[in-house]
Amino acid sequence: MPDAVSVRVPATSANLGPGFDCLGLALDLWGTITVRRSSERTEDEPMAAMALLGARRVFERSHTDAYQWHASYEGTLPIARGLGASAVARVGGIVAANVLSGEKLNDEELLSIATDLEGHADNAAPALFGGFQVSAVEGDRVFHTSAPLPDGLQAVLFVPEVRMATKDARRVVPDSLSRADAVFNIGRSSLLVAALASGRLDLLDAATQDRLHQRQRAELMPAMVPVFEAARGAGAHCAYLSGSGSTICALATENAEEIGAAMSEAGSANDAPGETIITRPSAKGAEVEA
């Protein structure tokens, strides 16, 4: 058994508008989790603590001897900004621990552990497998599949300085929907998967509309709608709240710099200054570093 394993894990963008807790996209932004045999404390660093919790779940499941373990995180991912940082930590710890314990668990078991820790699979599945993932959870089982993306797709991220706590963002989501709103979201999320798979970029604006969480979360982040409008006005195919926020993601195939500048200007004009990151989807998920 090696003394340490490091795992690179991609950031993720979940929901994509209507696909609440079901759709997620891996991004070409990475963090690295290392799990090693050590008596050092980990709990003081949140990313490392989440990684170690995931690792311990694997060690328990695989009946690995209870050595002293330490986890560490390296990367520049924005934390608490809706880019799947917790999934990066947990998936990294889980994958590293599986290697350390002799790879006794398969990918589906790893995903089940990550989903249980995350509470949903929208970030866990793309962090583990990469690409654009569609998932559904029933008990301990996670049904998931990748779906194709059009060539040349870019993700323009506006990352506000302000954090949006997941617990606060989920608090404003209603417990129930009218039939009309439920049908609206079912139709839009289905249209989104089909539009991306078929390259119908002209449908993405309509397909990323949502009635379940975005307008409710706009109460917590008033700059959201102006940033959406600025992104579309500058040439983005669509814009949506990434995960529970505060990051806003615009999907584009050209004019990425102009779109980012417009989003940043709209954010600053609405008391939400931030930074812009231009990246693209990642076909790769978590990978063990040699």
C-alpha positions in Angstrom: 0.0 0.0 0.0 1.5 3.4 -0.9 1.8 6.0 1.8 0.1 8.8 -0.2 -2.1 9.3 -3.2 -3.0 12.5 -5.0 -6.1 13.0 -7.1 -6.9 15.9 -9.5 -10.7 16.6 -9.6 -12.5 19.1 -11.9 -14.7 21.9 -10.7 -18.4 21.5 -11.7 -21.3 23.6 -12.7 -24.7 22.1 -11.6 -28.3 22.6 -12.4 -27.8 24.5 -15.7 -31.1 26.3 -15.0 -33.9 23.7 -14.8 -32.0 20.5 -14.0 -32.1 21.1 -10.2 -30.0 18.4 -8.4 -29.9 16.3 -11.7 -27.6 18.0 -14.3 -23.9 18.8 -13.9 -21.0 19.8 -16.1 -17.3 19.2 -15.4 -15.1 22.2 -16.0 -11.5 22.6 -16.9 -10.7 24.0 -13.5 -8.9 21.7 -11.1 -8.1 21.0 -7.5 -5.9 18.4 -6.1 -6.6 16.3 -3.0 -3.8 14.3 -1.3 -4.4 11.6 1.3 -1.4 10.3 3.2 -0.5 8.2 6.2 0.2 10.8 8.9 -0.9 11.9 12.4 -1.2 15.6 11.3 -4.5 17.3 12.0 -6.8 17.9 9.0 -10.0 19.2 10.6 -8.9 22.8 10.7 -9.0 23.2 6.9 -12.5 22.7 5.4 -11.6 21.2 2.1 -9.2 18.8 3.7 -11.7 17.9 6.4 -14.3 17.0 3.7 -11.8 15.0 1.8 -10.8 13.0 4.9 -14.5 12.3 5.7 -14.9 10.8 2.2 -11.7 8.8 2.6 -12.9 7.4 5.9 -16.1 6.2 4.3 -14.1 4.2 1.8 -11.8 2.8 4.4 -14.8 1.6 6.4 -16.6 0.1 3.3 -13.4 -1.6 2.1 -12.4 -2.8 5.6 -9.0 -1.2 5.4 -6.9 -1.0 8.6 -7.6 2.2 10.5 -4.2 4.0 10.1 -3.8 7.6 10.9 -4.6 9.6 7.8 -4.1 13.2 6.8 -5.7 15.0 3.8 -4.6 18.2 2.1 -5.9 20.4 -0.7 -4.1 22.3 -3.3 -5.8 24.6 -5.9 -7.3 27.9 -6.6 -11.0 27.0 -7.0 -13.4 29.6 -5.7 -15.0 28.2 -2.5 -18.7 28.5 -1.7 -19.4 30.0 -5.1 -21.4 27.2 -6.8 -18.5 25.5 -8.6 -18.6 22.2 -6.8 -15.7 22.7 -4.4 -17.2 20.3 -1.8 -17.5 17.6 -4.5 -13.9 18.2 -5.5 -12.9 17.6 -1.9 -15.1 14.6 -1.3 -14.5 12.9 -4.6 -10.8 13.4 -4.3 -10.7 11.9 -0.8 -12.9 9.0 -2.0 -10.8 8.1 -5.0 -7.5 8.5 -3.2 -8.7 6.2 -0.3 -9.9 3.6 -2.8 -6.4 3.4 -4.3 -4.8 3.3 -0.9 -7.1 0.4 0.1 -6.3 -1.6 -3.1 -9.2 -0.4 -5.3 -11.8 -2.7 -3.6 -14.7 -0.5 -4.6 -16.0 0.1 -8.1 -17.0 3.4 -9.7 -20.7 3.0 -8.9 -19.9 2.4 -5.2 -17.6 5.5 -5.2 -20.4 7.5 -6.7 -22.9 6.3 -4.2 -20.6 7.4 -1.3 -20.0 10.8 -2.9 -23.7 11.3 -3.5 -24.6 10.4 0.0 -22.1 12.9 1.4 -23.1 15.6 -1.1 -26.8 15.0 -0.7 -27.3 14.8 -4.5 -25.3 13.6 -7.6 -25.4 16.8 -9.8 -21.8 17.7 -8.8 -20.6 14.3 -7.7 -21.1 12.6 -11.0 -19.3 15.0 -13.2 -16.5 15.4 -10.7 -16.0 11.7 -10.7 -16.6 10.9 -14.4 -16.2 14.2 -16.2 -18.3 15.6 -19.1 -22.0 16.5 -18.9 -23.8 14.1 -16.6 -27.5 13.4 -16.1 -28.3 11.7 -12.8 -31.3 10.5 -10.7 -31.1 9.1 -7.2 -33.3 6.3 -5.8 -32.3 5.2 -2.3 -28.6 4.1 -2.4 -28.6 3.8 -6.2 -27.5 6.5 -8.5 -28.7 6.3 -12.1 -26.5 8.3 -14.4 -25.2 8.7 -17.9 -23.1 11.2 -19.8 -24.6 13.2 -22.6 -22.8 14.7 -25.6 -21.9 18.4 -25.9 -21.4 20.5 -29.0 -17.8 21.2 -30.1 -16.3 24.6 -29.2 -18.5 25.2 -26.2 -17.0 27.6 -23.6 -18.0 28.4 -20.1 -17.7 32.1 -19.1 -17.9 32.3 -15.3 -18.7 35.5 -13.4 -17.6 34.8 -9.8 -18.8 37.4 -7.4 -16.8 38.3 -4.3 -19.8 37.5 -2.1 -20.3 33.9 -1.1 -23.7 32.3 -1.1 -24.1 29.6 1.5 -25.7 26.4 0.2 -28.0 26.2 3.2 -29.3 29.7 2.6 -29.7 29.1 -1.2 -31.7 25.9 -0.5 -33.8 27.5 2.1 -35.6 29.7 -0.5 -36.4 26.8 -2.8 -40.1 25.9 -2.4 -41.1 22.4 -1.1 -43.8 22.0 -3.8 -44.6 23.4 -7.3 -47.8 23.9 -9.2 -48.4 21.4 -12.0 -47.7 24.2 -14.6 -44.3 25.0 -13.0 -43.4 21.3 -12.7 -44.2 20.7 -16.4 -42.3 23.9 -17.3 -39.1 22.6 -15.6 -39.5 19.0 -16.9 -39.8 20.4 -20.4 -36.9 22.8 -20.2 -34.5 20.2 -18.6 -35.4 17.7 -21.3 -35.0 20.3 -24.0 -31.6 21.3 -22.6 -30.2 17.8 -22.8 -31.5 17.4 -26.3 -30.3 20.8 -27.5 -26.8 20.2 -26.3 -26.7 16.7 -27.7 -27.9 17.9 -31.1 -25.9 21.2 -31.3 -29.1 23.3 -31.3 -27.4 26.3 -29.7 -30.3 28.5 -30.6 -32.5 26.6 -28.1 -30.2 27.0 -25.1 -31.7 30.3 -23.9 -35.2 28.8 -23.7 -33.8 25.5 -22.4 -32.1 27.0 -19.4 -35.1 28.8 -18.1 -36.3 27.7 -14.7 -39.2 28.2 -12.2 -37.9 26.2 -9.2 -34.9 28.0 -7.8 -33.3 30.8 -9.9 -36.0 33.5 -9.4 -36.2 32.6 -5.7 -32.4 32.8 -5.3 -32.4 36.2 -7.1 -33.8 37.5 -3.9 -30.4 36.6 -2.3 -28.4 38.0 -5.2 -30.2 40.9 -7.0 -27.4 41.2 -9.5 -28.3 37.8 -11.0 -30.8 38.9 -13.6 -28.8 41.9 -14.8 -25.8 39.7 -15.3 -27.9 37.1 -17.2 -29.1 39.9 -19.5 -25.6 41.3 -20.0 -24.2 37.9 -20.9 -26.9 37.2 -23.5 -26.6 40.8 -24.8 -22.9 40.3 -25.4 -23.5 37.1 -27.4 -23.8 34.2 -24.9 -26.2 31.4 -25.9 -27.5 31.3 -22.3 -26.7 32.2 -18.7 -27.7 30.5 -15.5 -26.9 30.3 -11.8 -24.1 27.7 -11.3 -25.2 25.3 -8.6 -26.5 27.3 -5.6 -24.4 30.3 -6.6 -23.0 32.9 -6.4 -21.2 32.1 -9.7 -23.1 32.8 -12.9 -22.2 30.7 -15.9 -22.7 31.7 -19.5 -22.3 29.2 -22.3 -20.8 30.5 -25.5 -19.0 29.6 -28.7 -17.4 33.0 -29.5 -16.9 36.5 -28.0 -16.0 35.0 -24.6 -13.9 38.0 -23.5 -16.6 40.4 -24.4 -19.2 38.3 -22.6 -17.0 38.1 -19.5 -16.5 41.9 -19.5 -20.2 42.6 -19.9 -21.0 40.2 -17.0 -18.4 41.9 -14.8 -19.6 45.3 -15.6 -23.2 44.3 -14.8 -22.2 42.8 -11.5 -20.3 45.9 -10.4 -23.1 48.1 -11.4 -25.4 46.1 -9.2 -23.2 46.0 -6.1 -21.8 42.6 -6.9 -18.2 43.0 -8.0 -16.3 39.8 -9.0 -13.8 38.1 -11.3 -14.3 36.5 -14.6 -12.9 33.0 -15.6 -13.1 31.7 -19.1 -12.9 27.9 -19.4 -14.5 25.0 -21.1 -16.1 21.7 -20.3 -13.8 18.9 -19.3 -14.3 15.4 -20.7 -12.1 14.1 -17.9 -13.2 13.5 -14.3 -11.1 12.7 -11.3 -7.7 11.3 -12.1 -4.9 9.8 -10.0 -1.7 11.7 -10.4 1.3 9.5 -11.2 
